Amino acid sequence: MHGRCTPVREVCTDKLDPIGWLQKQFLEFLPGKVCVVTGGGRGVGQAIAERYAALGFTLILTARSKDQLEEVCTTCLCI
C-alpha cells in the first residue's frame, strides 16, 4: 500500500517548499525554456529572475534602470 500512497510528512514538506517540489516534478522539462520577467531590475522581478536562472530557464529581462538590469544579468549568468 505504501507504494501508491505518499507519506503525509513528504506532502507537507513539498507544500512548504514549492520550488523544491517544482524541481522534482519538472526538472527534465525546464532547462532551455524561455521566461520573460518584467521589472527584473529589482525586488520581486529580480528574485524571480535569479530563481528561474537557477532552474535553467533562458531569461528575457526588462527594467527601468539599465544599471540595475546589467547587475541582475551578471548575477543570473553566474548562477
Secondary structure, 3 states (H helix, E strand, C coil): CCCCCCCHHHHHHHHHCHHHHHHHHHCCCCCCCEEEECCCCCHHHHHHHHHHHHHCCEEEECCCCHHHHHHHHHHHHHC
